Amino acid sequence: MGDVVPAPGGPFSPLAIDHVVVRVRDMERAIEFYCDILGCVRERQVDELGLVQLRAGTSLVDLVDIAKPLGKAGGPPPGQGGRNMDHFALRIAPFDMAAIAAHLAAHGVEPGTPARRYGAEGMGPSIYIRDPDGNVVELKGPPD
């Protein structure tokens, strides 16, 4: 994504939505909707987690089966009492974990544990944080 200058007052700049994670009741029906109707392309599947990742241009739509480990971690099934979106990811640059952690701490935001995770550009560093309403936001770095 080229050289990016951090936004004023912060150690990084948001570049784009990397991916959105949607919890689904019926994986095949969801794949049909996103692929056959919206034109996404199946890119990656991790059966043991119940995860199917679909390409949507330069971004991904991750489908998570609510009956599998990732989906169960999100709480009740989608509906009035349960969430259907797990989190969204912002691709950021640069990804300097020490600077990011200091910036978040200065604003009272606790970062999750950094890890290598798969995103729209491949495997790379990321951390999870929560917004003021408890929504999960993943800060996604460049691919390895």
FENKA-V623591 format. One record per residue. RES is the residue in one small letter. PHI is phi in degrees with one decimal (* if undefined). Layout:
# FENKA-V623591
res,phi
RES,PHI
RES,PHI
This chain:
# FENKA-V623591
res,phi
m,*
g,77.8
d,-74.9
v,-126.3
v,-89.2
p,-57.5
a,-63.6
p,-54.4
g,83.8
g,-142.9
p,-87.4
f,-154.8
s,-126.0
p,-73.0
l,-103.6
a,-173.7
i,-75.5
d,-80.0
h,-159.5
v,-124.0
v,-110.8
v,-115.1
r,-84.6
v,-127.8
r,-82.4
d,-129.1
m,-59.8
e,-63.8
r,-63.9
a,-66.7
i,-61.6
e,-59.1
f,-62.2
y,-70.5
c,-87.7
d,-73.3
i,-94.1
l,-95.3
g,87.6
c,-69.5
v,-123.8
r,-63.8
e,-115.5
r,-154.2
q,-140.5
v,-125.5
d,-57.9
e,-63.7
l,-97.1
g,76.5
l,-119.4
v,-126.8
q,-108.1
l,-112.8
r,-82.0
a,-130.9
g,67.0
t,-90.6
s,-115.0
l,-122.1
v,-113.9
d,-95.2
l,-102.1
v,-121.1
d,-72.2
i,-65.4
a,-91.4
k,-107.6
p,-51.2
l,-64.5
g,-66.7
k,-63.6
a,-65.4
g,-84.7
g,97.9
p,-60.8
p,-60.0
p,-54.8
g,153.6
q,-60.6
g,-96.6
g,-135.1
r,-82.2
n,-114.1
m,-112.0
d,-78.2
h,-165.5
f,-127.6
a,-119.5
l,-102.0
r,-77.0
i,-121.3
a,-153.9
p,-74.8
f,-112.0
d,-107.4
m,-57.0
a,-62.7
a,-67.3
i,-64.2
a,-60.6
a,-64.4
h,-62.9
l,-64.6
a,-60.2
a,-63.2
h,-108.5
g,72.2
v,-107.9
e,-93.0
p,-77.8
g,-76.6
t,-77.9
p,-62.1
a,-155.0
r,-84.0
r,-136.6
y,-84.8
g,-139.7
a,-60.6
e,-104.1
g,113.7
m,-71.4
g,-176.0
p,-73.0
s,-158.9
i,-140.1
y,-103.3
i,-134.9
r,-120.2
d,-80.2
p,-59.9
d,-94.8
g,90.3
n,-70.1
v,-87.0
v,-123.4
e,-99.1
l,-96.5
k,-109.9
g,-88.0
p,-71.6
p,-67.5
d,-62.3
